[in-house]
Amino acid sequence: MDSPRKLAEGILEKVLEGDGKSHLLLQECFAAHPALSARDRRFITGLVHGTVEYALFLDGKLRLISSVPPEKMKPAVRTVLRMGLYQLLFLDRVPASAAVNESVRLIKARNMGALSGFVNAVLRAAAARTSWPACGRAEALSLPAWLYTELEERFGAEKVEEIGQAFLAPSVLSLRINRSREGSSFAEALMEKDGWSVSCTECAPPGGAAYSFLLASPKEEALPLEECAAFREGLVQPQDSGTMKAVSAADPRPGMKVLDLCAAPGGKSLQAADSMNNQGEILSCDLTAGKIKKIEDNRDRCGFSCIRACAADAAVFDPGREEAFDLVIADLPCSGLGVIGRKPEIKYRVTPQKIRELAALQAQILEGAVRYVKPGGKLLYSTCTLTAEENEENAARIAQAKGFRLLKEETLLPEKGRDGFYYSLFVREDKEA
C-alpha cells in the first residue's frame, strides 16, 4: 500500500491542480484503503486540508527561497513542495529531516529524479530559516486578494481577520441530535464510547423549534463517524449549527406539509421531520439520482417515514405544487464561501463572475419558490455564503413579492463549530403573492 504521504500527494494534486473536491477524495481514499489506521487517516486528512488551506501562503514562502516561482514549476513538483513546506512550518511533530527526505522520495517515485536535488535544496533552505519577512494580510490568511477585499469592504478589517482565522482553525464536527429518537445524554455517551470528545448544546429559542447538537472531535483512536453507533442508529446527523438555527426559526410543526427544494444530503429535511415528530409530509427534492439516494439513505438510517425524496430541478416551476406547502425551505446553490473552513479549495475556485451567475440562478429559483407557499405559510431562504448578491439582495426580491413579510434575517459569520451562513424567514400573509 502507498505511504500516507503518497496518498495525500495524490489527493492534493487532484485538488490543487484539477477540480477535485478534498472531502470527497478523502472519503474515496479511505474507502479504498480500509487498512489505514486512525492515526494515518488523521495525518492524511490534516496534510491535505492544511496544504490546501495554506496554498497561497506557502506559495509566498516558496517565492522567497526558490529560484523558480511556484507558477513556473511542474504541477507534481509544486504539489510536493507545498506539502513538504506545510509540514516544516506547521507540523511540529514531523521532524524536518522526514519532511525533506520523504518529499524527495515522492519526486523520485514520480520518475522525476532529475528534480530531486531542486526539491531537496528548496526544502532544506526552508528548514534552515529561523524567520520569515512579514507578508500582506491576504497572503497571511491565504485568501485571494479579490476575496480579501470583498470581505473587508463588506464586514470591515477586524471582521475579515476573524473570518480568515476561522477558516484556518481546526474544524469541529457539528452533529444534530434526533431528539424524537433518543435523549441528548444517550447520544453523547455513545459518541464518547466510540472515541470522540464531545460537548452538548441544548437550544430552545423563543418562537422556534428546540434542537440539540454535539460539537465533536475525534480522539487518538476514534472510530470513523460512519462506524459510530450513534450515527449508524440514526441518533445523530452531521449538520452545521447555522442551518440548525435557520430551520429552528422556521418552526416546523407536526402535521405540516413541507417542501425542501435543494435538499441533499437531507439535513434540513431530517431536522424538520424531527421537529414534526415524524408527523406530516416532507417532500425533499434535488437534481440527480445520486443526491436523491443520499437523502433516502439518511432518511432510512434516521427512521423518518414522513420524508419522500423526489428528483426535480428547482429552477423549473411545477404548477402542480402551487400554494401547496406550509413551509418551503430554499437552501440554494451558492458560492459556498461560508464553508471554506471545511472545503478550503472553494476560495481558489470562486470568482466574481461565478457569484453573479449563482445569484441569478437563486433569483430564478425563488421566483417559483414564493408560488409554492400557501397563504399563511412560510418561506425559509438560506445560503452557506457571505456575499450580499447571494443573500440580502435576493431576500429583498422575496420581500417584493406581494403578501410576503420578512420575519427574521441573520448573517452568521464563521466560528468554532459553525460555518458562515445566512438565512431569512418570510411569511405569506395574503393569497395573491
Summary of the structure (lengths in Angstrom):
residues: 433
radius of gyration: 23.3
end to end distance: 60.9
largest distance: 73.6
contacts: 1476
relative contact order: 0.09
helix: 50%
strand: 18%
